Amino acid sequence: MKRAFEESVAEQVPQPKSKKKTYIIIGIVLLLVILAGGGYYNYVQRQDLDAIPIDSSATAVDGFEHADPKDLEEADGWSSIGDYAHWNNAIFTIPEYDNIPLRYRRGITKIFMGNSYLEPSGDKPIYKFTRIKDRAKSVFCYGNFTDRSDADNWNKEMAFLVEKNDYQSSAIWIISAKGDILFWKEYSSELPLINSFKKGQKIFMDEMKLVPAPADGIIVKNKNSKYALIYNKGTKTFDTYYQYSDHEIQEATTSEEGPYVEELEDITVDSAQTNTGNNE
């Protein structure tokens, strides 16, 4: 009996080991379930985040929280945000330039950097924005100057004037919203002002006759003259058209009518003389 009892006890000894193994397996299974659940939760969270519209503050660069998110992207015609921040105060020196959107300011900064306007090199001409407040409001303007069908408020083109360091000459630039250079011209010994006009507005083009403008354009006004810059879709260039003053039109009209009046007077005199001779 004693032997039988000992054998029975011996057979029961492994049971605690089996329970331990079972607990380990259950623990592993639970761990796998937890890990799988966590992975699924993260996946769901990512899906939810992807579905949320991007807020402008999420893409804001430090110091540019109120900028249009598209203005903070990269483009070939733009300076980097860092370069713009570094040169901003050196280029846009008075408050009258504060409302120029960031996209154009980055384009202008790249132009200034690329042409050594900020760090003079050799005898290259230096240009800068005027610091005269009354002039500043008339040295930049916007419009759909190339008459694009996809133009909107964001991607209008900009024209701006800068003054040469001789304080007598200036230059005009026209750029796209992404800083692409569309036109440049220097005005020697001239400091003009500019403003834009809309497509369809009456201007002078090929003759002394007002016609609807084929696109948005720019008026360049000097002391004694005024020109319109209009994009030519055929030649892909900006063409210049002289704008006549009221005085010039009046003079031209008078000079055209002058010979007719004089001729009429001569004929009247001759006729009177002839008639007088015949009567005698």
Beta strands, then each sheet from edge to edge (+ up, - down):
strand 1: 127-128
strand 2: 140-143
strand 3: 157-164
strand 4: 170-175
strand 5: 181-187
strand 6: 193-197
strand 7: 202-204
strand 8: 210-212
strand 9: 217-221
strand 10: 226-232
strand 11: 237-242
sheet 1: 1+ 3- 2+
sheet 2: 1+ 3- 4+ 5-
sheet 3: 6+ 9- 10+ 11-
sheet 4: 7+ 8-
end
